[in-house]
Amino acid sequence: MLRQPGHGVQTDEFLLSPYLERRAPRSNALDRALMSAAETVRVRWGGGQRQRQATLDLVLALDSKYTSCTIDELRDHALALRPQLLRQGFTPSLVAQAFALAREATSRHAGIRHFPVQILGGLALLEGAFVEMQTGEGKTITALLPAVAVALSGEAVHIVTVNDYLAARDASILGPIFRSLGLSVGLIESGQELAARRAAYACDITYCTNKELVFDYLKDRISIRQQEAERLGLRRSGGRAQAPLLRGLHFAIIDEADSILIDEARTPLIISAERFDEAMETSIRVALDIARQLVPDRDFVLLEQDRLIQLTERGREIIAAFPHATMGVWQSRRAREELIGKALTALHVFHRDEHYVIAEGKIQIVDEYTGRVMPDRSWEKGLHQLVEAKEGCALTAPRESLAQITYQRFFQRYVRLAGMSGTLAEIAGELRSVYGLSTVRIPTNRRSRRRSLGSRTYRTAAEKWAAVAARARAVSASGRPVLIGTQTVHDSEHLARLLEQEGVPHLVLNARQDADEGEAIAAAGQEGRVTVATNMAGRGTDIALGAGISDRGGLHVILTQFHDSLRIDRQLFGRAGRQGDRGSYECIVSLEDDVFGRFTPRLAHAARRLPGRARVRGAGWLLKRLAQSRAERHHARVRRDVLRRDEQLERILAFSGRPD
């Protein structure tokens, strides 16, 4: 039985706060390493499902009880469960009743009846686990089951998705099901009014994106901090105190958990305010002028893996001898070298149509993992203004941090946490060491018929793109739809030009053309359709095949560049062959791809000089394994460093009496 903490509990385990939240755990590096290793072994060998199977049998046994009920009777049964769940907690009998009611309501309102494997997934989520379910296995309706059970117990349920489209879609589709059981449903969207936002959080179940949720939490922490300062007389009262937006961090179900908890864990979320700086623009332009005169490998070194710039001694001497203006920043050696380093980063590390796009005269950052624009994000400490100056855009005011937290520390504060994705096994150890939760693999409802057609490795990018265009033309001519995954806006548009030359009708989906993302991906399974998409590739959106497409072989996926992580490659492959449909995938890459250049540059250079295509192909496979292994170790180290710094900052702020 899952423990049920009482509301308003204040112990060493919970933070002193207007609402319930857990104190983020602290553990040393050895503890985390041991937990990680143990969980990796456990997931690899599989975990027992005996207890979940017994509860599943109870759920299935209740079918006959609820199928004959009217809609009103189902609601009455659900309302009768509320006091029982509140008093007794999540006993197998009460959980089975809640799941069976949710299953029947879903059948009535959506025409879908949960499969036994989806019920097993829902039980694992309720236990507080990360659940790996293959792409297309119905994670959205699986999450509905534990959401109903927990909401009926009176706790706030947050269902967290990766973008506004998915949050709105799921709230719209599943809302009638929840409401039929007497539960209220709210939706958090970007740009939403404060009153509507507060009302959405007051609902039993709230759909939201990770970004909106964390920023709302930080706003609450800032408000709490201000109220405390007023109470102590350290700050003049600003009028009536602002009530918190959230009503507690009780239970969160994170969709695409690997994307949120792992891929985005390297960057803290920061609430900031504009800080006027009269001398900033001149300093920025001077720094860029100096940086443009510095010579690579002589005055500075670019560290590809870390995307960092290191000045050489000669570079430092040149900067020191430069006729600087008499500004404060240039008087300090450390300050001027840091500013020049950022200017070099803007010039040589961050590239247009790869790391950012320009829209309406503004720099908009592109998420490297999803390919989506993040219009309200900016780089800190002057880097954003340096990129603006580099591109000739109007400079925005620099910003001063008011509050910050990482996704890792934030989600550790939930009393109960669960997550789901199609790709979790590779990171099960890290999830266990950071969040203290196990990973459960749920079998597919039907046997997978997805086929791998292997990979082809070319020496140059030009050869690769020609091969991709030719392959897309051949497959689409057979009537099968094709989804081509690219990593950057530039790559997607370059391939689009080649397809146009080949006379292949196609649709491009990237950071510049993402308005109808869900609809575009949903239609990507129609006859002969060719869709070119950056890494967004419609995560969470089902690609429904047109009539007869499965018989022809189903959707064909082409990967055009290995990602830093095999897990993210698997996400793209998983777009094909969903729910027992036929499908296939292949990899067409080149030795000039970014992952090889960053993590195996010397070996990739040597491989390009090998004679014979077969030897290049074999070298490409070996380089892939080595490059991805190095990349995953590097990113894991970066995430550990970010988490450690966040913990240190929290301890400093706690010592000073200031919450984060």
C-alpha positions in Angstrom: 0.0 0.0 0.0 1.3 3.5 -0.9 1.9 5.7 2.2 -0.5 8.6 2.4 1.1 11.7 4.0 -1.3 14.1 5.6 -1.7 17.6 4.3 0.2 20.2 6.2 2.7 17.8 7.6 5.9 19.6 8.6 8.8 17.2 9.3 12.4 16.9 8.3 11.1 15.2 5.1 8.9 18.1 4.1 9.7 21.7 3.4 8.2 24.6 5.5 5.9 26.0 2.8 2.3 27.2 2.3 1.7 23.9 0.6 2.9 20.4 0.8 6.2 19.6 -0.8 9.1 17.2 -0.1 12.5 18.3 1.0 14.9 17.3 -1.9 17.1 14.4 -0.7 20.8 14.7 -0.3 23.1 11.9 -1.1 26.8 11.6 -1.8 28.5 10.5 -5.0 29.1 6.9 -3.8 25.5 6.4 -2.8 24.4 7.6 -6.2 26.9 5.4 -8.0 25.8 2.3 -6.1 22.1 3.0 -6.7 22.7 3.6 -10.4 24.6 0.3 -10.8 22.1 -1.8 -8.9 19.1 -0.3 -10.9 20.9 -0.9 -14.2 21.3 -4.6 -13.4 17.7 -4.9 -12.1 16.2 -3.4 -15.2 18.4 -5.5 -17.5 17.3 -8.7 -15.8 13.7 -7.6 -15.4 11.6 -7.1 -12.3 8.8 -9.1 -10.8 5.2 -8.2 -11.7 3.5 -10.5 -9.2 1.8 -7.8 -7.0 0.7 -5.8 -10.0 -0.7 -8.9 -11.7 -2.8 -9.6 -8.6 -4.3 -6.1 -8.7 -4.8 -6.4 -12.5 -6.9 -9.5 -11.9 -9.0 -7.6 -9.5 -9.6 -4.8 -12.0 -10.6 -7.3 -14.8 -12.9 -9.1 -12.3 -14.9 -5.8 -11.8 -15.8 -5.5 -15.5 -19.2 -7.1 -15.1 -20.0 -4.8 -12.1 -19.5 -1.5 -14.0 -20.4 -2.3 -17.6 -24.1 -2.4 -16.6 -23.9 0.9 -14.8 -25.3 4.2 -16.2 -23.1 7.2 -16.4 -24.6 8.7 -13.2 -24.1 5.4 -11.4 -20.4 5.4 -12.4 -20.0 8.9 -10.9 -21.8 7.8 -7.7 -19.4 4.9 -7.3 -16.4 7.2 -7.9 -17.6 9.7 -5.3 -18.2 6.9 -2.8 -14.5 6.0 -3.2 -13.3 9.4 -2.1 -13.6 9.0 1.7 -12.4 5.4 1.6 -9.2 6.4 -0.3 -8.6 9.3 2.1 -8.9 7.0 5.2 -7.4 3.8 4.0 -4.9 4.9 1.3 -4.2 3.0 -1.9 -5.1 -0.6 -0.9 -5.3 -3.1 -3.8 -9.1 -3.4 -3.5 -9.7 0.4 -3.7 -7.1 0.9 -6.4 -8.8 -1.9 -8.5 -12.2 -0.1 -8.1 -10.7 3.3 -9.2 -9.0 1.7 -12.2 -12.0 -0.3 -13.2 -14.2 2.9 -13.0 -11.7 4.8 -15.1 -11.5 2.0 -17.6 -15.2 1.9 -18.0 -15.6 5.7 -18.3 -12.8 5.7 -21.0 -14.7 3.1 -22.9 -17.9 5.1 -22.7 -16.5 8.5 -23.7 -13.5 7.7 -26.0 -14.4 4.3 -27.4 -11.2 2.8 -26.0 -10.8 0.1 -23.4 -7.5 -0.2 -21.5 -5.5 -3.3 -22.4 -4.2 -5.3 -19.5 -0.6 -4.1 -20.2 -1.8 -0.5 -19.9 -3.4 -1.3 -16.5 -0.1 -2.8 -15.5 1.6 0.4 -16.6 -0.9 2.5 -14.6 -0.3 0.4 -11.5 3.5 0.9 -11.8 2.9 4.7 -12.1 0.7 4.7 -9.0 3.5 2.9 -7.1 5.9 5.7 -8.0 8.0 4.3 -10.8 9.3 5.3 -14.2 7.5 3.2 -16.8 8.9 2.3 -20.2 6.2 1.6 -22.7 7.0 1.3 -26.4 6.0 4.1 -28.7 2.4 3.9 -29.7 1.4 1.7 -26.7 -1.0 4.3 -25.3 0.9 6.1 -22.6 -1.7 9.0 -22.6 -4.6 6.8 -21.5 -2.4 4.8 -19.2 -1.7 7.9 -17.2 -5.4 8.5 -16.8 -5.7 5.4 -14.5 -3.4 6.5 -11.6 -4.5 10.2 -12.1 -8.1 9.1 -11.3 -7.1 7.1 -8.2 -4.9 9.9 -6.7 -7.4 12.7 -7.6 -10.2 10.8 -5.9 -8.0 10.7 -2.7 -8.0 14.5 -2.7 -4.4 15.1 -3.8 -3.5 17.5 -6.6 -2.4 15.7 -9.8 -0.1 17.3 -12.3 0.3 15.6 -15.7 3.3 17.1 -17.2 3.9 17.1 -21.0 6.7 18.5 -23.2 4.7 21.2 -25.1 1.4 23.2 -25.1 0.0 21.2 -28.0 0.1 17.9 -26.2 -1.1 19.4 -22.9 -4.1 21.0 -24.6 -4.8 17.8 -26.7 -4.8 15.5 -23.7 -6.9 17.8 -21.5 -9.4 18.1 -24.3 -9.6 14.4 -25.1 -9.5 13.0 -21.5 -11.3 15.9 -19.8 -14.8 14.4 -20.4 -13.7 11.1 -18.9 -12.4 12.8 -15.7 -15.5 15.0 -15.4 -17.8 12.0 -15.8 -16.3 10.7 -12.6 -16.8 13.9 -10.7 -13.2 15.2 -11.2 -12.3 18.7 -12.4 -9.6 19.2 -15.1 -7.5 22.3 -15.7 -5.0 23.3 -18.4 -2.0 25.6 -18.0 -0.9 27.3 -21.3 1.7 29.8 -22.1 0.5 33.4 -22.0 -2.4 32.5 -19.7 -4.0 35.1 -17.4 -3.1 34.8 -13.7 -6.7 34.1 -12.6 -7.2 31.4 -15.2 -3.8 29.9 -14.2 -4.7 29.8 -10.5 -8.1 28.2 -11.3 -6.4 25.5 -13.4 -4.1 24.6 -10.5 -7.1 24.5 -8.2 -8.6 21.6 -10.2 -8.2 17.9 -9.3 -6.1 17.2 -12.3 -4.0 19.8 -14.1 -2.3 19.3 -17.5 0.7 21.5 -18.0 4.2 21.7 -19.6 7.3 21.3 -17.6 8.5 24.8 -18.3 5.2 26.5 -17.2 5.0 24.4 -14.1 8.5 25.1 -12.8 8.3 28.9 -13.6 5.0 29.1 -11.7 6.6 27.3 -8.8 9.5 29.8 -8.8 7.0 32.7 -8.8 5.4 31.2 -5.7 8.9 31.0 -4.0 9.6 34.6 -4.9 6.2 35.7 -3.5 6.9 33.6 -0.3 10.3 35.2 0.1 8.9 38.7 -0.3 6.1 38.0 2.3 8.7 36.7 4.7 10.8 39.8 4.3 7.8 42.0 4.9 7.0 40.0 8.0 10.5 40.5 9.4 10.4 44.2 8.5 13.2 43.8 6.0 11.0 45.0 3.1 8.2 47.6 2.9 4.8 46.0 2.4 3.7 46.1 -1.2 0.0 45.7 -0.5 -2.1 42.5 -0.2 0.0 39.3 -0.3 -0.3 37.2 -3.4 -1.7 33.8 -2.8 0.3 30.8 -4.2 -0.6 29.6 -7.7 0.0 25.9 -6.9 -1.9 24.0 -4.2 0.9 21.5 -3.5 3.5 19.2 -5.1 1.5 16.1 -4.3 1.7 13.8 -7.4 3.2 14.4 -10.8 3.1 12.1 -13.8 5.7 13.1 -16.3 5.1 12.2 -20.0 8.3 11.8 -22.0 10.2 11.7 -18.7 13.6 11.1 -20.3 13.3 14.4 -22.3 12.3 16.4 -19.3 14.4 14.8 -16.5 17.5 13.9 -18.5 17.8 15.8 -21.8 16.8 19.2 -20.2 18.5 18.6 -16.9 21.7 20.3 -17.9 20.2 23.8 -17.9 18.7 25.5 -14.8 15.4 27.4 -15.1 15.8 31.0 -14.1 13.4 33.8 -13.4 15.0 37.1 -14.1 14.4 40.8 -14.4 15.8 43.3 -16.9 18.7 45.2 -15.6 19.5 48.5 -17.4 23.2 48.9 -18.3 24.2 52.0 -20.2 27.7 50.8 -21.1 26.6 47.3 -22.1 26.2 47.9 -25.8 29.6 49.5 -26.3 31.3 46.7 -24.3 29.5 44.0 -26.4 30.6 45.5 -29.7 34.2 46.1 -28.6 34.4 42.5 -27.4 33.1 41.2 -30.7 35.6 43.4 -32.6 38.5 41.9 -30.6 37.2 38.3 -30.8 37.0 38.5 -34.6 40.7 39.3 -34.8 41.8 36.3 -32.7 43.1 33.3 -34.6 41.8 29.8 -33.8 44.4 27.3 -32.5 46.8 30.2 -31.9 45.0 32.7 -29.7 42.2 30.3 -28.5 41.2 26.7 -28.6 37.7 25.3 -29.1 36.9 22.3 -27.0 34.4 20.5 -29.2 33.0 18.1 -26.6 32.3 20.8 -24.0 31.6 23.6 -26.5 34.0 25.8 -24.6 36.6 28.3 -25.5 40.0 28.4 -23.9 42.3 31.4 -24.4 46.0 30.7 -25.0 48.7 32.7 -23.4 49.2 34.5 -26.7 45.5 35.3 -26.8 45.6 36.8 -23.3 48.6 38.9 -24.3 46.8 40.3 -27.4 43.7 41.1 -25.3 45.8 42.8 -22.6 47.6 44.9 -25.3 44.5 46.0 -27.1 43.6 49.7 -26.8 40.5 49.3 -24.8 38.1 52.0 -23.9 38.3 53.2 -20.3 35.3 51.2 -19.0 35.2 49.4 -15.8 34.9 45.9 -17.3 38.2 46.3 -19.2 40.1 47.2 -16.0 39.8 43.7 -14.7 41.8 41.0 -16.5 39.4 38.3 -15.4 36.3 40.3 -16.5 37.7 41.2 -19.9 38.9 37.7 -20.7 35.5 36.3 -19.7 33.7 38.7 -22.0 36.1 37.9 -24.9 35.5 34.2 -24.2 31.8 34.7 -24.5 32.3 36.7 -27.7 34.3 33.8 -29.1 31.6 31.4 -28.1 29.0 33.5 -29.9 31.1 33.5 -33.0 32.4 29.9 -33.1 30.1 27.7 -31.0 26.5 28.9 -31.6 25.4 28.8 -35.2 22.4 30.2 -36.9 19.7 27.7 -38.0 21.3 25.1 -35.7 21.3 26.6 -32.2 19.0 29.5 -32.9 16.9 31.1 -35.6 16.0 34.7 -36.3 12.3 35.5 -36.2 10.8 39.0 -36.4 14.3 40.4 -35.9 14.9 38.5 -32.6 17.2 35.6 -31.7 15.1 32.6 -30.7 16.9 29.6 -29.2 16.3 26.2 -30.7 16.1 23.2 -28.3 18.8 20.8 -29.6 16.8 17.8 -28.4 13.4 18.6 -29.7 14.1 21.0 -32.5 11.5 23.4 -31.1 11.9 27.2 -30.7 12.0 28.4 -27.1 11.0 32.1 -27.7 11.0 33.1 -24.0 14.5 31.6 -23.3 17.8 33.5 -23.4 21.4 32.8 -22.7 22.8 34.4 -19.6 25.6 36.7 -18.6 25.8 38.6 -21.8 26.0 35.7 -24.2 22.5 36.4 -25.7 23.4 40.0 -26.4 26.7 39.0 -28.0 24.7 36.7 -30.4 22.3 39.5 -31.1 25.1 41.8 -32.0 26.8 39.2 -34.1 23.6 38.9 -36.2 22.9 42.6 -36.3 19.7 42.4 -34.2 18.6 45.0 -31.7 20.2 44.3 -28.3 17.9 43.3 -25.5 18.6 44.4 -21.9 20.7 41.9 -19.8 18.8 40.1 -17.1 19.4 39.6 -13.4 18.5 36.3 -11.8 15.8 36.4 -9.2 15.2 32.7 -8.6 16.4 29.5 -10.2 16.1 25.7 -9.9 16.9 22.6 -12.0 14.3 20.1 -13.1 16.2 17.6 -11.0 15.8 19.5 -7.8 12.2 20.6 -8.6 10.8 17.1 -9.3 12.5 15.7 -6.3 10.2 17.8 -4.2 7.0 16.0 -5.2 5.6 13.8 -2.5 4.9 11.2 -5.2 6.6 11.2 -8.6 6.1 8.9 -11.7 7.1 9.1 -15.3 6.8 7.3 -18.6 8.5 7.2 -21.9 9.4 4.7 -24.7 13.1 5.0 -23.9 14.1 4.7 -20.3 16.1 1.5 -19.9 19.4 3.1 -20.8 19.1 5.8 -18.1 17.4 3.6 -15.4 20.5 3.8 -13.2 20.7 7.6 -13.4 17.0 8.0 -12.7 17.3 5.8 -9.6 20.3 7.6 -8.3 18.8 11.1 -8.7 15.1 10.5 -8.0 15.2 7.2 -5.9 12.7 5.5 -8.2 12.8 2.3 -10.1 12.2 1.8 -13.8 9.6 -0.8 -14.9 9.4 -2.1 -18.5 5.9 -2.9 -19.7 5.5 -5.5 -22.5 3.8 -4.5 -25.8 0.2 -5.4 -26.3 1.0 -6.9 -29.7 4.2 -8.3 -31.1 6.4 -5.6 -32.8 6.7 -5.9 -36.5 9.2 -3.1 -36.9 12.2 -4.0 -39.1 15.7 -2.5 -39.0 17.3 -2.2 -42.5 20.7 -1.4 -41.0 22.9 1.7 -41.7 25.0 3.1 -44.5 27.9 5.4 -43.7 29.3 7.8 -46.3 32.6 9.7 -46.3 31.0 13.1 -46.9 27.8 14.9 -46.0 27.1 15.6 -49.7 27.1 11.9 -50.5 24.9 11.2 -47.5 22.2 13.8 -48.4 22.1 12.6 -52.0 21.6 9.0 -50.8 18.8 10.2 -48.4 17.0 12.0 -51.2 17.2 9.1 -53.5 16.0 6.6 -50.9 13.1 8.8 -50.0 12.1 9.1 -53.6 12.3 5.3 -54.1 10.3 4.4 -51.0 7.6 7.0 -51.5 7.2 5.9 -55.1 6.1 2.5 -53.7 3.2 4.2 -51.9 4.8 4.0 -48.4 5.1 7.1 -46.2 8.5 8.3 -45.2 9.6 10.2 -42.1 13.1 11.7 -42.3 14.7 12.9 -39.1 17.3 15.7 -39.2 19.1 17.5 -36.3 19.1 21.1 -37.4 16.9 23.6 -39.3 19.7 24.0 -41.8 19.9 20.3 -42.5 16.1 20.0 -42.9 16.0 22.9 -45.4 19.0 21.6 -47.3 17.4 18.2 -47.7 14.1 19.9 -48.8 15.9 21.6 -51.7 17.4 18.2 -52.8 13.9 16.6 -52.6 12.5 19.4 -54.7 15.2 18.8 -57.3 14.3 15.1 -57.3 10.7 16.0 -57.8 9.6 14.5 -54.5 6.6 16.3 -52.8 7.3 16.7 -49.1 6.5 18.6 -46.0 9.2 20.3 -43.8 8.7 20.5 -40.0 11.3 22.5 -38.1 11.7 25.4 -35.7 10.7 27.9 -38.4 7.7 25.8 -39.5 6.1 24.3 -36.4 2.7 25.9 -36.1 0.8 22.8 -37.2 3.3 20.2 -35.7 0.7 17.8 -34.3 -1.5 17.8 -37.4 1.6 17.4 -39.7 2.9 14.4 -37.9 -0.5 12.9 -37.5 -0.9 13.0 -41.3 2.7 11.6 -41.9 1.4 8.1 -42.4 -0.6 8.7 -45.5 0.2 7.1 -48.9 3.5 8.3 -50.4 3.8 11.2 -47.9 7.4 12.4 -47.2 7.9 14.4 -44.0 11.2 16.0 -43.1 11.3 16.8 -39.4 14.0 18.0 -36.9 14.2 16.1 -33.6 10.7 17.1 -32.6 9.4 14.4 -34.9 6.0 14.7 -33.1 6.9 13.1 -29.8 3.6 12.0 -28.2 1.7 12.3 -31.4 0.4 9.1 -33.0 1.2 8.6 -36.7 -1.9 6.8 -38.0 -1.3 4.8 -41.2 -3.6 5.3 -44.1 -5.7 2.5 -45.5 -3.6 -0.4 -46.8 -0.3 1.2 -45.8 0.6 -1.5 -43.2 0.2 -4.1 -45.9 2.7 -2.3 -48.1 5.3 -2.2 -45.3 4.1 0.7 -43.2 5.9 3.9 -42.3 9.6 4.0 -43.2 11.9 6.1 -41.0 15.3 7.5 -42.1 17.7 8.7 -39.5 20.3 11.1 -41.1 22.6 11.7 -38.1 23.3 9.7 -35.0 22.4 11.6 -31.9 24.6 11.9 -28.8 22.4 9.2 -27.3 21.2 5.9 -28.7 18.0 6.5 -26.6 17.1 9.5 -28.8 17.8 7.5 -31.9 15.4 4.9 -30.6 12.7 7.6 -30.2 12.8 8.3 -33.9 12.9 4.6 -34.8 9.8 4.2 -32.6 7.7 6.3 -34.9 7.4 3.3 -37.2 5.7 0.0 -36.5 3.4 1.2 -33.7 0.7 -1.1 -32.1 1.7 -4.1 -34.1 1.7 -2.3 -37.5 4.4 -3.1 -40.0 7.2 -0.5 -40.3 10.9 -0.1 -40.9 13.8 2.2 -40.3 17.4 2.7 -41.5 20.3 5.0 -40.8 22.1 7.0 -43.6 24.9 9.0 -42.1 28.3 10.4 -42.9 31.7 10.6 -41.2 31.4 14.4 -41.3 28.4 14.3 -38.9 28.6 16.4 -35.7 28.6 13.5 -33.3 31.8 12.1 -34.8 33.4 15.5 -35.1 32.8 16.2 -31.4 33.5 12.9 -29.8 35.8 10.9 -32.2 37.4 13.5 -34.4 40.7 11.8 -35.1 39.2 8.4 -35.7 36.6 9.9 -38.0 39.3 11.6 -40.0 41.3 8.4 -40.3 38.1 6.5 -41.4 37.5 8.9 -44.2 40.9 7.9 -45.6 40.1 4.2 -45.6 39.7 2.7 -49.1 36.5 0.8 -50.0 32.9 1.6 -49.1 32.6 -1.6 -47.0 35.4 -0.6 -44.7 33.9 2.8 -44.3 30.6 1.2 -43.4 32.2 -1.0 -40.8 34.2 1.9 -39.4 31.1 4.0 -39.2 29.3 1.4 -37.0 32.3 1.2 -34.6 32.6 5.0 -34.5 28.9 5.3 -33.7 29.2 3.0 -30.7 32.3 4.8 -29.4 31.0 8.3 -30.1 27.7 7.7 -28.4 29.3 6.1 -25.4 31.6 9.0 -24.9 28.8 11.5 -25.5 26.5 9.8 -22.9 29.3 9.7 -20.3 30.1 13.4 -20.9 26.4 14.5 -20.6 25.9 12.4 -17.5 28.9 14.1 -15.9 27.5 17.6 -16.9 24.1 16.7 -15.3 25.9 15.5 -12.1 27.8 18.8 -12.0 24.6 20.9 -12.5 22.9 18.9 -9.7 25.8 19.3 -7.4 25.9 23.1 -8.0 22.2 23.3 -7.4 22.5 21.5 -4.1 25.3 23.7 -3.0 23.3 26.8 -3.9 20.3 25.5 -1.9 22.5 24.9 1.1 23.9 28.5 0.9 20.4 30.0 0.5 19.1 27.9 3.4 22.0 29.0 5.6 21.2 32.6 4.8 17.5 32.1 5.5 16.5 32.7 1.9 14.5 30.0 0.0 15.3 29.3 -3.6 
